[in-house]
């Protein structure tokens, strides 16, 4: 994420920089922020089979 901020315009504030993040590859998958500043993440439903997490669908 640090590289993302370095690449952005230095004249914008932190909040605006965060709101501009799109498809950041984070721990929970690719995330973005909507116009209200809410995190947008893909929903993943998983199940456990033989002590392993597997995609449900």
GIJOCOR-V793056 format. One record per pair of residues at least 12 apart in sequence whose ideal C-beta (glycine too) atoms are under 8 Angstrom apart, sorted by the first residue. I is the first residue (numbers start at 1). J is the second residue. D is the distance in whole Angstrom. If there is no record, write none. Layout:
I;J;D
I;J;D
This chain:
1;21;8
1;24;7
1;26;8
4;17;8
4;21;6
4;24;7
5;17;6
8;20;7
15;37;7
18;33;6
18;37;7
19;33;5
19;35;8
19;37;6
20;33;8
21;33;6
28;41;6
29;41;6
29;42;5
29;44;7
30;42;7
45;57;6
